[in-house]
Amino acid sequence: MTSDQPEATVTVRLVMPDRWLEHVADLPGDTPVVAAKESGLRALLQRDTDDPNDFYVEYAERQISDESRTLAEIGFRSREILAIRAYDLGHYRRFEG
């Protein structure tokens, strides 16, 4: 495999920095960011009652605005970090009205 081809499987470090939680998962490179977020929430919080829309994802300290993009499309490389953060008073959801 050459360096310009996406990796078939990448090791993803899913973290919730505000809660000091981390989960490591091997995911296909064509996994949408939203799917990685949903599986990360279940693994990190040990429940499936949280609404994924109450959380956003950061990669390289920037919010991913289009979570339908795949890990390969955002340039994610194995062992890097996706941070899952809750929308709160300091970070509001984008208005969709």
C-alpha positions as CSV (number, residue, x, y, z in Angstrom):
1,M,0.0,0.0,0.0
2,T,1.4,3.4,-0.9
3,S,1.1,6.4,1.4
4,D,-1.5,8.2,-0.8
5,Q,-4.0,5.3,-0.4
6,P,-6.3,5.3,2.7
7,E,-5.6,2.6,5.2
8,A,-8.2,-0.2,5.2
9,T,-8.4,-0.2,9.0
10,V,-7.3,2.5,11.4
11,T,-6.8,2.5,15.1
12,V,-8.9,5.4,16.5
13,R,-8.3,6.9,19.9
14,L,-11.8,8.2,21.0
15,V,-11.5,10.6,23.9
16,M,-13.9,12.7,26.0
17,P,-11.4,15.2,27.5
18,D,-13.9,16.8,29.8
19,R,-14.5,13.4,31.5
20,W,-11.0,11.9,31.3
21,L,-12.2,9.0,29.2
22,E,-10.5,7.1,26.4
23,H,-11.4,4.2,24.2
24,V,-9.3,2.6,21.4
25,A,-11.1,1.0,18.5
26,D,-10.0,-0.4,15.1
27,L,-12.4,0.9,12.5
28,P,-12.5,0.7,8.7
29,G,-11.2,3.9,7.0
30,D,-14.5,4.3,5.3
31,T,-16.4,4.7,8.6
32,P,-18.3,8.0,8.8
33,V,-17.3,10.2,11.6
34,V,-20.9,10.2,13.0
35,A,-20.7,6.3,13.3
36,A,-17.3,6.6,15.1
37,K,-18.9,9.1,17.4
38,E,-21.9,6.9,18.1
39,S,-19.8,3.8,18.9
40,G,-17.4,5.9,21.0
41,L,-20.2,7.3,23.1
42,R,-21.6,3.8,23.8
43,A,-18.1,2.5,24.7
44,L,-17.0,5.6,26.8
45,L,-20.3,6.2,28.7
46,Q,-21.3,2.5,29.0
47,R,-24.9,3.3,28.0
48,D,-26.9,3.9,24.8
49,T,-29.3,6.5,26.1
50,D,-27.2,9.6,25.2
51,D,-28.3,11.4,22.0
52,P,-25.3,11.7,19.7
53,N,-26.7,15.0,18.4
54,D,-25.8,16.4,21.9
55,F,-22.2,15.9,21.1
56,Y,-19.7,17.1,18.4
57,V,-16.4,15.7,17.2
58,E,-13.0,17.4,17.0
59,Y,-10.0,16.2,14.9
60,A,-6.7,18.1,15.2
61,E,-8.4,20.5,17.7
62,R,-11.0,21.6,15.1
63,Q,-14.7,20.7,15.0
64,I,-15.7,18.5,12.1
65,S,-18.7,20.3,10.6
66,D,-19.7,17.5,8.3
67,E,-19.8,14.3,10.3
68,S,-21.1,12.3,7.3
69,R,-17.5,12.4,5.9
70,T,-15.4,9.3,6.4
71,L,-12.2,8.9,8.5
72,A,-10.3,8.6,5.2
73,E,-11.9,11.8,3.8
74,I,-10.8,13.9,6.8
75,G,-7.3,12.6,6.5
76,F,-7.4,10.5,9.7
77,R,-4.3,8.3,10.3
78,S,-4.0,5.4,12.6
79,R,-3.5,6.1,16.4
80,E,-4.7,9.7,16.1
81,I,-7.4,11.2,18.3
82,L,-11.1,12.0,17.8
83,A,-12.3,14.1,20.7
84,I,-16.0,13.8,21.5
85,R,-17.4,16.9,23.3
86,A,-20.8,17.8,24.6
87,Y,-22.5,21.0,23.4
88,D,-22.6,23.3,26.4
89,L,-22.8,26.9,27.4
90,G,-19.3,27.5,25.8
91,H,-20.0,25.8,22.6
92,Y,-23.5,26.0,21.1
93,R,-24.9,24.0,18.3
94,R,-25.1,25.6,14.9
95,F,-28.6,27.2,14.4
96,E,-30.7,25.3,11.9
97,G,-33.9,27.2,11.7
